[in-house]
Amino acid sequence: MDGTIKNYDVIVIGSGNGGLTAAIPVLQAGRSCLLVEKHNLPGGFATSFKRGRFEFEASLHELNDFGSAQDPGDIRTLFRSLGVEDKIEWIRIPEAYHLITTDKKYDCIMPFGIDAFVDKMEEYVPGSRKSMEDFFALCNEVRDAQTYSNKVNGETDASYMKKHFPNFIKAGSYSVNEVLDALHMPKEAQDILNAYWCYLGVDCDRMSFLHYGSMVIRYITKDAWMPKMKSHEISLAMETRIRELNGDIWYNSEVTEILCDDQGKISGIRLHDGTEVKSRHIIADCSPHVVFGRLLPAKAVSERAVRATNARTFAGRGFTLFLGLNKTARELGIKSHNYFIYDTADSVRQYHLMEKVSTNHVQATVCLNNAYPQCSPEGTCMMYFTTLLTSDDWANVSDEDYFLMKDMVAEDMIQVFERETGCAIRDAIEEIAIASPTTYARYCGHPQGVIYGYETCDWDSLMPRMMMMKEDAELFPGLRFAGGYAMRSSGYSSAYVSGDISGRQTVGDLAKEEK
């Protein structure tokens, strides 16, 4: 397969959530598209793997903003437009989350639905009702503003935004904690409400309220959902749809260079085996650090692009423990689907404890069987424990200590879960697998094993990213990004939305060139 092959209107690099999504609107518009992936299967983080008689979900804890068929959220609506909704079987997650802090301050189970959530919060924190109602009213406006932005491909009208979403504009420059304080929300209610913060990987003193409010409202109003056959089912559905639309997908095809012509404009890609493929438009489902630092010729990359990329900070590096247990969740006393276990409800303090491997005891832990009992063999259950490192401290682990450190972190996760929940799971362990930041870097090509893209804080929060879409596209004409490093940041739902926007924007770019 050496030499130059055909020309495509668009090439998508990487078949993660953003890349798979981006290819579909390009093809729906009648454009030719090639998706290239270095791995031998699609999905990136959205995949599964087998150990013994268990098939483990690799990363997805729960998908937000999906909703039921009768009351769809933005992601189900998007999947309908892409033609993949009916290719996937879905299950509803039973509760929002189970928050436990090891300082014994909190042990709270929160439900879905605004009314139920507010009622439960009032039960835990008397006097919180008014502030919680005000919070959700503001969150609804945030969601509506984002839905509008998505519909217009990020090209928002300022006067329209000011008229219809004034509080969205006002809240845009404030952190989560600043807004909750302004709403006069009791501190205990803030602590419980902010449990979701680790899903975004930024403490609530620095996290944009818009980003957090957008996520919370989508969970609480539309519930959380999972594919029956795990996240790989979504990836396979999108792969099938791409092929139905006559798109091409090449696996085992690592891109080693993005080619440019004499004027420094994109002209195609070169693969690891020397194959060159022509295109003037690329959508990259990978880090700008990788694209600007390794794939593009250095002489073609502007200082502006380098500065814009290096100004951003990598978010959480992933570590996950997977357990296959030879007893049921009921037998083991595991009551919830989704646990957040923190040392403290103070997100700022907790963020700093997560900078070092030795002081990080946080876990977001899932037992999928409590949502779908048949997800593992009869008489068994599966669990996966995920933590984040908020720095690159894992790089300080030597090759000699690598496996020892993996085992030590896994042991700590088991100890913490057993101690805080009272569930004795150790003797039921049949299969165990561990993914470190090194694992994520190797399989998915993410620098430092990052699973959360860039931190969304301060100047680089949700509103600036939405407003800067046009400027970001001008950093390198013909190049757009999709996925966790793009305009909507990390998480499955954001990756799907960013892929859709980038795909549609690229179709618009092609149309403008032809005028």
C-alpha positions as CSV (number, residue, x, y, z in Angstrom):
1,M,0.0,0.0,0.0
2,D,3.0,2.3,-0.6
3,G,2.6,5.6,-2.5
4,T,-0.2,8.1,-3.0
5,I,-3.8,7.0,-3.0
6,K,-7.0,8.9,-3.9
7,N,-8.0,12.4,-2.8
8,Y,-10.7,12.9,-0.2
9,D,-12.7,16.0,0.7
10,V,-12.0,15.4,4.4
11,I,-9.6,13.2,6.4
12,V,-10.5,12.5,10.0
13,I,-7.5,11.5,12.2
14,G,-8.6,9.2,15.1
15,S,-11.7,7.2,15.6
16,G,-12.6,8.3,19.2
17,N,-16.0,9.7,20.0
18,G,-15.3,13.0,18.3
19,G,-13.7,11.6,15.2
20,L,-16.4,9.0,14.6
21,T,-19.1,11.7,15.0
22,A,-17.3,14.2,12.8
23,A,-17.2,11.9,9.8
24,I,-20.9,11.4,9.7
25,P,-22.2,14.9,8.9
26,V,-19.4,15.2,6.3
27,L,-20.7,12.1,4.6
28,Q,-24.3,13.1,5.0
29,A,-23.5,16.3,3.1
30,G,-22.3,14.2,0.1
31,R,-18.6,14.7,0.7
32,S,-16.0,12.0,0.6
33,C,-14.3,11.2,3.9
34,L,-11.5,8.9,5.1
35,L,-11.2,8.1,8.8
36,V,-7.7,6.8,9.9
37,E,-7.1,5.0,13.2
38,K,-3.8,3.6,14.5
39,H,-5.6,1.0,16.6
40,N,-7.3,-2.1,15.2
41,L,-10.8,-1.1,16.3
42,P,-12.8,2.1,16.7
43,G,-13.7,4.0,19.8
44,G,-10.6,5.2,21.5
45,F,-11.7,5.3,25.2
46,A,-15.2,4.2,24.1
47,T,-14.5,0.5,24.0
48,S,-14.5,-2.7,26.1
49,F,-12.1,-5.6,26.7
50,K,-12.3,-9.2,28.0
51,R,-10.5,-10.8,30.9
52,G,-11.6,-14.4,31.6
53,R,-15.4,-14.6,31.5
54,F,-15.8,-10.8,32.0
55,E,-16.2,-8.1,29.4
56,F,-15.2,-4.8,31.0
57,E,-16.4,-1.3,30.1
58,A,-13.2,0.6,29.4
59,S,-14.2,4.1,30.5
60,L,-17.9,5.2,30.3
61,H,-19.5,5.6,33.7
62,E,-22.7,7.1,32.4
63,L,-23.9,9.2,29.5
64,N,-25.6,12.4,30.2
65,D,-28.1,14.5,28.2
66,F,-29.4,11.4,26.4
67,G,-32.9,11.1,27.8
68,S,-35.7,8.7,26.9
69,A,-37.1,8.1,23.4
70,Q,-40.2,10.1,24.5
71,D,-38.2,12.9,26.2
72,P,-34.9,13.0,24.3
73,G,-31.9,15.0,25.4
74,D,-29.5,16.7,23.0
75,I,-27.3,13.6,22.6
76,R,-30.2,11.3,21.7
77,T,-31.4,14.0,19.3
78,L,-27.9,14.2,17.8
79,F,-27.8,10.4,17.5
80,R,-31.1,10.5,15.7
81,S,-29.8,13.0,13.2
82,L,-26.7,10.9,12.6
83,G,-28.7,7.8,12.1
84,V,-27.3,5.7,14.9
85,E,-29.9,5.9,17.7
86,D,-31.8,2.8,16.6
87,K,-28.5,0.8,16.3
88,I,-28.0,0.8,20.1
89,E,-29.9,-0.7,23.1
90,W,-30.0,1.6,26.1
91,I,-30.5,1.2,29.8
92,R,-31.3,3.9,32.4
93,I,-29.0,4.4,35.4
94,P,-31.1,4.1,38.7
95,E,-29.7,7.1,40.7
96,A,-27.6,10.2,40.1
97,Y,-24.8,9.5,42.5
98,H,-23.8,8.2,46.0
99,L,-21.4,10.6,47.7
100,I,-19.2,9.5,50.5
101,T,-16.4,11.5,52.2
102,T,-13.9,9.7,54.3
103,D,-13.9,12.4,56.9
104,K,-17.4,10.9,57.7
105,K,-19.1,14.2,56.9
106,Y,-21.3,13.0,54.0
107,D,-23.0,9.7,52.9
108,C,-25.7,10.9,50.5
109,I,-27.6,9.2,47.7
110,M,-29.0,11.7,45.2
111,P,-31.8,11.0,42.7
112,F,-32.6,12.1,39.2
113,G,-35.3,14.7,38.5
114,I,-35.2,18.3,39.6
115,D,-38.1,18.0,42.1
116,A,-36.8,14.8,43.6
117,F,-33.2,16.2,43.8
118,V,-34.4,19.4,45.5
119,D,-36.5,17.4,48.0
120,K,-33.7,15.1,48.8
121,M,-31.3,18.0,49.3
122,E,-33.8,19.7,51.6
123,E,-33.9,16.4,53.6
124,Y,-30.1,16.4,53.9
125,V,-29.7,20.2,54.3
126,P,-32.9,21.9,55.7
127,G,-33.3,25.4,54.3
128,S,-31.6,24.7,51.0
129,R,-34.7,24.5,48.8
130,K,-34.9,28.1,47.5
131,S,-31.2,28.2,46.5
132,M,-31.5,24.8,44.8
133,E,-34.5,26.0,42.8
134,D,-32.7,29.1,41.8
135,F,-29.7,27.0,40.8
136,F,-31.7,24.8,38.5
137,A,-33.5,27.8,36.9
138,L,-30.1,29.2,36.0
139,C,-28.8,25.9,34.7
140,N,-31.8,25.6,32.4
141,E,-30.9,28.9,30.9
142,V,-27.3,27.7,30.5
143,R,-28.5,24.6,28.7
144,D,-30.8,26.6,26.4
145,A,-28.0,29.0,25.4
146,Q,-25.7,26.1,24.5
147,T,-28.4,24.4,22.5
148,Y,-28.8,27.6,20.5
149,S,-25.0,27.8,20.0
150,N,-24.8,24.3,18.7
151,K,-27.6,24.9,16.2
152,V,-25.8,27.9,14.7
153,N,-22.4,26.1,14.7
154,G,-21.0,28.4,17.3
155,E,-21.7,31.5,15.2
156,T,-23.8,33.1,17.9
157,D,-25.5,36.5,17.6
158,A,-24.4,38.7,20.6
159,S,-27.7,40.7,20.7
160,Y,-29.7,37.6,20.6
161,M,-27.7,36.1,23.4
162,K,-28.1,39.2,25.6
163,K,-31.8,39.3,25.0
164,H,-32.7,35.6,25.5
165,F,-29.9,34.4,27.9
166,P,-28.9,37.4,30.0
167,N,-28.0,35.3,33.1
168,F,-25.9,33.0,30.9
169,I,-23.8,36.0,30.0
170,K,-23.6,37.3,33.6
171,A,-22.6,33.9,35.0
172,G,-20.0,33.3,32.3
173,S,-17.1,34.9,34.1
174,Y,-17.7,33.3,37.5
175,S,-16.7,30.0,39.1
176,V,-19.0,27.4,40.5
177,N,-18.4,28.4,44.1
178,E,-18.8,32.1,43.4
179,V,-22.3,31.5,41.8
180,L,-23.4,29.2,44.5
181,D,-22.4,31.7,47.2
182,A,-24.3,34.4,45.3
183,L,-27.4,32.2,45.3
184,H,-26.9,31.9,49.1
185,M,-26.7,28.2,49.0
186,P,-25.8,26.6,52.4
187,K,-22.3,25.2,52.4
188,E,-23.4,21.7,53.1
189,A,-25.7,21.8,50.0
190,Q,-22.8,23.1,47.9
191,D,-20.7,20.2,49.1
192,I,-23.3,17.6,48.1
193,L,-24.1,19.4,44.8
194,N,-20.5,19.6,43.8
195,A,-19.9,15.9,43.9
196,Y,-19.8,15.8,40.1
197,W,-16.7,18.0,40.0
198,C,-14.3,15.1,39.3
199,Y,-16.1,14.4,36.0
200,L,-14.6,17.7,34.8
201,G,-11.3,17.5,36.7
202,V,-11.1,21.1,37.9
203,D,-11.8,22.4,41.4
204,C,-14.9,24.4,42.0
205,D,-13.0,27.6,42.8
206,R,-11.6,27.6,39.2
207,M,-14.2,25.7,37.3
208,S,-16.6,27.8,35.2
209,F,-20.1,27.8,36.5
210,L,-21.3,27.5,32.9
211,H,-19.5,24.2,32.4
212,Y,-20.6,22.7,35.7
213,G,-24.2,23.9,35.5
214,S,-24.4,22.6,31.9
215,M,-23.4,19.2,33.0
216,V,-25.5,18.9,36.1
217,I,-28.7,20.0,34.5
218,R,-28.2,17.5,31.7
219,Y,-27.8,14.7,34.3
220,I,-30.6,15.6,36.6
221,T,-33.3,16.4,34.0
222,K,-32.5,13.6,31.4
223,D,-31.1,10.9,33.7
224,A,-27.9,9.0,32.9
225,W,-27.8,6.1,30.4
226,M,-25.6,3.3,29.3
227,P,-25.5,1.1,26.2
228,K,-26.4,-2.5,27.1
229,M,-23.3,-3.7,25.3
230,K,-21.1,-1.0,26.8
231,S,-19.6,2.0,25.1
232,H,-18.1,-0.1,22.3
233,E,-21.7,-0.6,21.1
234,I,-21.8,3.2,20.3
235,S,-18.5,3.0,18.5
236,L,-19.6,0.1,16.4
237,A,-22.9,1.8,15.6
238,M,-21.1,4.8,14.3
239,E,-18.6,2.7,12.3
240,T,-21.5,0.9,10.7
241,R,-23.2,4.3,9.9
242,I,-20.0,5.6,8.3
243,R,-19.8,2.6,6.0
244,E,-23.5,2.9,5.2
245,L,-22.7,6.4,3.9
246,N,-19.8,5.1,1.8
247,G,-17.1,6.5,4.0
248,D,-13.7,4.8,4.2
249,I,-12.1,3.6,7.5
250,W,-8.5,2.4,7.7
251,Y,-7.4,0.7,10.9
252,N,-3.8,0.0,11.9
253,S,-3.0,3.2,10.1
254,E,-1.0,5.6,12.2
255,V,-0.6,9.2,10.9
256,T,3.0,10.2,11.1
257,E,2.8,13.5,9.3
258,I,0.3,16.1,8.1
259,L,1.5,17.2,4.7
260,C,1.6,20.8,3.6
261,D,2.2,22.4,0.2
262,D,4.8,25.1,-0.6
263,Q,2.4,27.8,0.7
264,G,2.1,26.0,4.0
265,K,-1.5,24.8,3.4
266,I,-2.7,21.3,4.3
267,S,-2.4,18.9,1.3
268,G,-2.9,15.5,3.0
269,I,-1.4,13.0,5.4
270,R,1.5,10.4,5.5
271,L,1.0,7.1,7.2
272,H,3.5,5.0,9.1
273,D,4.1,2.8,6.0
274,G,4.8,5.7,3.7
275,T,1.3,5.9,2.2
276,E,0.2,9.4,1.3
277,V,-3.4,10.5,1.1
278,K,-4.5,13.8,-0.4
279,S,-7.0,16.2,1.3
280,R,-7.2,20.0,1.9
281,H,-9.3,19.5,5.1
282,I,-8.4,17.6,8.3
283,I,-10.4,17.0,11.4
284,A,-8.1,15.9,14.2
285,D,-9.5,13.8,17.1
286,C,-6.4,14.2,19.1
287,S,-4.4,16.8,21.1
288,P,-3.4,20.1,19.5
289,H,-0.1,19.4,21.3
290,V,0.4,16.3,19.1
291,V,-0.8,18.0,15.9
292,F,1.2,21.2,16.2
293,G,4.2,19.6,18.0
294,R,4.6,16.4,16.0
295,L,2.4,16.0,13.0
296,L,2.6,19.3,11.2
297,P,6.0,20.6,9.7
298,A,7.5,23.0,12.3
299,K,8.0,25.7,9.6
300,A,4.3,25.6,8.8
301,V,3.1,26.2,12.4
302,S,2.7,29.8,13.4
303,E,4.0,31.2,16.7
304,R,0.3,32.1,17.4
305,A,-0.7,28.5,17.2
306,V,2.2,27.4,19.4
307,R,1.3,30.0,22.0
308,A,-2.4,29.2,22.0
309,T,-1.7,25.5,22.5
310,N,1.0,25.9,25.2
311,A,-1.1,28.3,27.2
312,R,-3.5,25.4,28.0
313,T,-3.1,23.0,30.9
314,F,-3.6,19.3,30.6
315,A,-6.5,18.0,32.7
316,G,-6.8,14.7,34.6
317,R,-4.6,11.7,33.9
318,G,-6.5,8.5,34.3
319,F,-6.0,5.4,36.5
320,T,-8.6,2.6,36.5
321,L,-8.9,-0.6,38.4
322,F,-11.3,-3.3,36.9
323,L,-12.6,-6.1,39.0
324,G,-14.6,-9.2,38.0
325,L,-16.2,-10.6,41.2
326,N,-17.6,-14.1,41.6
327,K,-20.6,-12.9,43.7
328,T,-23.6,-10.7,42.9
329,A,-23.8,-7.0,43.9
330,R,-26.6,-7.9,46.2
331,E,-24.6,-10.7,47.9
332,L,-21.7,-8.2,48.4
333,G,-23.9,-5.4,49.6
334,I,-23.1,-3.0,46.8
335,K,-26.2,-0.9,46.6
336,S,-25.4,1.9,44.2
337,H,-24.4,2.2,40.5
338,N,-22.1,5.2,40.9
339,Y,-20.0,6.1,43.9
340,F,-18.0,9.3,44.5
341,I,-15.6,8.7,47.4
342,Y,-13.5,11.7,48.4
343,D,-11.2,12.4,51.3
344,T,-13.0,15.7,51.7
345,A,-15.9,17.6,50.1
346,D,-13.6,20.6,49.7
347,S,-12.8,20.4,46.0
348,V,-9.8,22.8,46.1
349,R,-8.1,20.7,48.9
350,Q,-9.0,17.5,47.1
351,Y,-7.6,18.7,43.8
352,H,-4.3,19.3,45.4
353,L,-4.3,15.9,47.1
354,M,-4.8,14.4,43.7
355,E,-1.6,16.0,42.4
356,K,0.5,13.1,43.8
357,V,0.1,9.4,43.6
358,S,0.9,9.0,47.3
359,T,-1.9,11.3,48.5
360,N,-4.6,10.6,46.0
361,H,-7.4,8.4,47.4
362,V,-10.2,9.6,45.3
363,Q,-12.4,7.2,43.4
364,A,-15.4,7.4,41.1
365,T,-16.6,3.8,41.2
366,V,-19.2,2.0,39.2
367,C,-21.0,-1.3,39.6
368,L,-22.8,-1.6,36.3
369,N,-24.8,-4.6,37.5
370,N,-27.0,-2.3,39.6
371,A,-28.2,-0.8,36.3
372,Y,-28.1,-3.9,34.2
373,P,-27.8,-7.1,36.2
374,Q,-27.1,-9.2,33.0
375,C,-23.9,-7.2,32.1
376,S,-21.8,-10.0,33.6
377,P,-22.2,-13.8,33.9
378,E,-24.9,-15.1,36.3
379,G,-23.8,-15.0,39.9
380,T,-21.2,-12.4,39.3
381,C,-20.7,-8.6,39.1
382,M,-18.2,-6.2,37.7
383,M,-16.7,-3.0,39.1
384,Y,-14.4,-0.3,37.8
385,F,-12.7,2.2,40.0
386,T,-11.4,5.4,38.4
387,T,-9.2,8.2,39.8
388,L,-7.5,11.2,38.3
389,L,-4.1,12.6,38.8
390,T,-4.2,16.4,38.5
391,S,-0.5,16.5,37.6
392,D,2.0,14.4,35.8
393,D,3.3,12.8,39.0
394,W,3.0,9.3,37.4
395,A,6.0,10.2,35.2
396,N,8.0,10.1,38.4
397,V,7.4,6.4,38.7
398,S,10.4,4.5,37.6
399,D,10.3,1.5,35.2
400,E,11.4,-0.7,38.0
401,D,8.6,0.4,40.3
402,Y,5.9,0.6,37.6
403,F,4.1,-2.6,38.4
404,L,4.6,-2.3,42.1
405,M,3.0,1.2,42.0
406,K,0.1,0.0,40.0
407,D,-0.6,-2.7,42.5
408,M,-0.2,-0.3,45.4
409,V,-2.8,2.1,44.0
410,A,-5.2,-0.8,43.2
411,E,-4.8,-2.1,46.7
412,D,-5.6,1.4,48.1
413,M,-8.7,1.6,46.0
414,I,-10.0,-1.7,47.3
415,Q,-9.2,-0.8,50.9
416,V,-10.9,2.6,50.7
417,F,-14.1,1.1,49.0
418,E,-14.4,-1.7,51.6
419,R,-13.8,0.7,54.5
420,E,-16.2,3.4,53.4
421,T,-19.1,1.2,52.1
422,G,-18.8,-1.8,54.4
423,C,-18.8,-4.1,51.4
424,A,-16.2,-6.9,51.6
425,I,-15.2,-7.5,48.0
426,R,-11.6,-8.7,48.2
427,D,-12.3,-12.4,48.7
428,A,-14.7,-12.4,45.7
429,I,-12.1,-11.1,43.2
430,E,-11.9,-13.5,40.2
431,E,-10.3,-11.1,37.6
432,I,-8.3,-8.0,37.9
433,A,-7.0,-5.5,35.3
434,I,-5.3,-2.1,35.9
435,A,-4.9,0.8,33.5
436,S,-2.4,3.5,34.4
437,P,-1.7,6.8,32.7
438,T,1.0,5.0,30.8
439,T,-1.7,2.6,29.5
440,Y,-3.9,5.4,28.3
441,A,-1.0,7.1,26.6
442,R,0.0,3.9,24.9
443,Y,-3.4,2.8,23.6
444,C,-4.9,6.2,22.8
445,G,-1.9,8.4,22.1
446,H,-2.8,11.0,24.8
447,P,0.1,12.9,26.3
448,Q,0.8,11.9,29.9
449,G,-2.2,9.6,29.8
450,V,-4.6,12.5,29.9
451,I,-8.3,11.4,29.7
452,Y,-9.9,14.9,30.2
453,G,-8.4,17.0,27.5
454,Y,-7.4,20.5,28.7
455,E,-8.5,22.1,32.0
456,T,-11.6,24.3,31.6
457,C,-10.8,27.1,34.0
458,D,-10.5,30.9,34.0
459,W,-9.8,32.2,30.5
460,D,-10.2,28.7,28.9
461,S,-13.6,27.9,30.2
462,L,-16.8,27.0,28.3
463,M,-17.9,30.5,27.2
464,P,-14.5,31.6,25.9
465,R,-14.2,28.4,24.0
466,M,-17.6,28.9,22.4
467,M,-16.8,32.5,21.5
468,M,-13.4,31.6,20.1
469,M,-14.4,28.8,17.7
470,K,-13.9,31.1,14.7
471,E,-10.5,32.3,15.9
472,D,-9.4,28.7,16.7
473,A,-10.2,27.6,13.2
474,E,-8.0,30.4,11.8
475,L,-4.9,29.1,13.7
476,F,-4.4,26.7,10.8
477,P,-6.8,26.9,7.8
478,G,-8.1,23.5,6.8
479,L,-7.6,22.1,10.3
480,R,-10.3,21.6,12.9
481,F,-10.3,19.6,16.1
482,A,-12.9,17.2,17.6
483,G,-13.2,15.3,20.9
484,G,-12.0,16.0,24.4
485,Y,-9.4,18.7,23.4
486,A,-11.9,20.7,21.3
487,M,-14.3,23.5,22.0
488,R,-16.6,21.6,24.4
489,S,-13.9,19.9,26.4
490,S,-13.9,16.4,27.9
491,G,-16.5,13.7,28.4
492,Y,-18.5,11.6,26.1
493,S,-21.3,14.0,25.4
494,S,-19.0,17.0,24.8
495,A,-16.9,14.9,22.5
496,Y,-20.0,13.9,20.4
497,V,-21.2,17.5,20.2
498,S,-17.7,18.8,19.3
499,G,-17.4,16.2,16.6
500,D,-20.8,17.1,15.1
501,I,-19.9,20.8,15.1
502,S,-16.5,20.3,13.6
503,G,-18.0,18.0,10.9
504,R,-20.6,20.5,10.0
505,Q,-18.2,23.5,10.1
506,T,-15.9,21.6,7.7
507,V,-18.7,21.1,5.3
508,G,-19.3,24.8,5.5
509,D,-15.6,25.5,4.8
510,L,-15.8,23.3,1.7
511,A,-18.9,25.1,0.5
512,K,-17.2,28.5,0.9
513,E,-14.2,27.4,-1.1
514,E,-16.5,26.5,-4.0
515,K,-18.2,29.8,-4.2
